[in-house]
């Protein structure tokens, strides 16, 4: 039967209608010479990986052709080329009257072309075939169908091109008798162990023309979208898969991990463009693609984002490309919490107008004005330091930053000078070596109440109370006060109060007068006065009615023992009888430190009586004169002392103190002036 040449409709099958300018790559098994350049071939979608296209070859059959034929029934009827135009060769077969037929058309070896990292994944192979069934088949004895088969192989094997056993049926292809160009697509799966295959078209008795045979698989194409790079990946066979992508140079994700992309079974990508330009780089469109370009000098970008670089903040600059932060100019700084977009700032100047507003013996209030310059910041605060004339150690007064412009000093010591420093600080002052941010002032506290009297003790078996002069008087001591009281739990110490002059630190006890009541323990305390008032009482010391509980039995250290002894001796003519007359004067409570004066002894019985009488009278007169002079001197001493104490009271304005000469019955209700004098 004569073959009928039919025109060929150049139609693209539906899968090839999506994108233009697809990247073409030939399979490793395509050894035939190409007839058309890639640019002249039909456009492929980016999701299609071409494995074999019959239109790529200038010769399919015959000497030098890439396909082979088998005349299995040996009737000299087989596939033959049907030239229509240069390239895009078609093959056809026309059937004689004898049926059935068995004519094979076998392609060259086709490699599945899978990247090595995906060799362990199955892959689906698609076969698109375009054909025409001859209309004359309706009037002759023919079969309007053919078979499509494949054979798996891990390498090119020329024997398989002429060996029919081992081929597997893909489909029986049938069609109506017309002159329409038919296109059908079939598929089969390759296991990970299979690297390639052969395709066969088996004629069993039809008049058909094969216009094109196209073999491919689906991929997720290698591409760039935004700043994300997609690697070429075989499309999955059953479900979508996740693929690790890449970011372009100088880009990254917010988490620092690689972007994850989802590849669908049709080869389409599902993704979010999570890649962004790293700090110091901005998004730019360069030669049609998105790129991350380094920031120019004097600009910066501190974030992972696709924003543009910006100019450096005030008092800062960048001198290199790709800066993520601008460096501060000399003398300017950033605090640890300042972001890269914050301007660089400096330390503040010193506070102004420092004043002492109020000062007492233990308290002082100072204030000052804000610095003329805050260094460009709003977080100005103050630190207060001081040291005193009594302690040269510098102490920080405020443990936490002080934002007020005044400070209260408490717990100061009276009669003390303090040198106070007020320093203005801010968030960057600790980075600066400048010391020109402090102001100074001196505070001198007035006198205050004295410290408690110490060293109180009882002497001479309870006859005297003595104490020490305070070493921290906090002012001029104007007087002391002694109290005797019976109730130790009474904080006010209600009892008998005895004022004592400031230059006296000993008091002679009068049990009858000083003890509040008989039969109970009595306590004594001492306190000191200044012009401000009294200090605290000393720790109490207990007395007993026996007047002898003091642990130390000794005389007051301020007393002086005076004892005068006069001796008169009378002798008879016989020298047998002698008489001694003595006189003494001693301050009570002092120790007798004199020695005994021996009596006179007659020298001989025959002494002159006149001489003896004259001697005795002269001695008596001398002793009387000495006693008289001593008494007069003691009286003058007491008068002068009273006058001096009265003057002290007037000079120091001692409260509650009155000096009077007392005697007789008035003594019980009067103030005793001289605590060392005996009771009247």
DALIN-V12601 format. One record per run of one state. SS is the DSSP state (H for helix, E for strand, - for the rest). FROM is the first residue (numbers start at 1). TO is the last residue. Records with the same first field share a line. If there is no record, write none. Layout:
SS=FROM-TO + FROM-TO
This chain:
-=1-13 + 17-33 + 35-37 + 41-47 + 58-67 + 72-79 + 83-89 + 94-102 + 107-109 + 112-115 + 119-122 + 134-134 + 139-144 + 154-157 + 163-167 + 175-181 + 191-195 + 204-207 + 221-222 + 226-227 + 231-232 + 235-240 + 245-245 + 248-250 + 253-259 + 264-268 + 271-275 + 278-280 + 287-288 + 295-298 + 301-309 + 312-315 + 318-326 + 329-332 + 334-344 + 346-351 + 360-362 + 370-380 + 389-394 + 397-401 + 403-405 + 411-416 + 426-428 + 432-437 + 445-456 + 463-463 + 467-478 + 486-494 + 502-505 + 509-510 + 515-521 + 530-533 + 535-540 + 544-567 + 570-579 + 582-608 + 653-663 + 670-680
H=14-16 + 38-40 + 54-56 + 116-118 + 135-138 + 158-162 + 429-431 + 460-462 + 511-514 + 609-652 + 664-669
E=34-34 + 48-53 + 57-57 + 68-71 + 80-82 + 90-93 + 103-106 + 110-111 + 123-133 + 145-153 + 168-174 + 182-190 + 196-203 + 208-220 + 223-225 + 228-230 + 233-234 + 241-244 + 246-247 + 251-252 + 260-263 + 269-270 + 276-277 + 281-286 + 289-294 + 299-300 + 310-311 + 316-317 + 327-328 + 333-333 + 345-345 + 352-359 + 363-369 + 381-388 + 395-396 + 402-402 + 406-410 + 417-425 + 438-444 + 457-459 + 464-466 + 479-485 + 495-501 + 506-508 + 522-529 + 534-534 + 541-543 + 568-569 + 580-581
